Structures are given as structure tokens and as C-alpha cells.
Amino acid sequence: MAQGKLKVKSKLPAGAKTKKNKGKAVTKRPNAPVKSKTAADRNKMKSNVSKMVNAAAEQQIRALATNTPQLSAAQQRVASAPTAPAPAK
């Protein structure tokens, strides 16, 4: 079991002065070298490119699927041929 007094946070007296922050802690150099792309940025760019390519491919496939292709002569004969009646059970 822990023994001893609990820590009590003390408050500053009413007349005490506090320190003020003087601007930014870190300053940027205007002539700093350009940082290379991180792995996360590269992966995000790759996923965006693959999404765009997949969307374009899907659009092309949908356009081909919605256009009704013309049947060849043999396919038309098969489609218009009479079918045999189903045998009665």
C-alpha cells in the first residue's frame, strides 16, 4: 500500500508575475532545402492514380456494355429459330 501524503498543486500568489512567450519556438529558414516526399505521401499519390485509372477503365467498359452489339448472321438465325416445345410430364 502506498503511504504518505497526496501531492497538492500549489497556486501562485495573486501578485506573482508569469512569463510571456516570445513568438514561435521554431523558425523556418526561407532558403531551407526542399524535403523529399514521405512514404505516406507517395502511397497516397499511388492510390489516387490507381483510383483514377480504375474509374476510367470502368467507364469504358460500361460504355461498351451499354451499346448493343450487332449480331452476326449465324447468331440471328439461331435466335430466330423455333424452339422445340417442352415435353409434358
CORPE-V988183 format. One record per helix or strand of 3 or more residues. SS is the DSSP state (h for helix, s for strand). FROM is the first residue (numbers start at 1). TO is the last residue. If there is no record, write none. Layout:
SS|FROM|TO + SS|FROM|TO
This chain:
h|39|66 + h|73|80
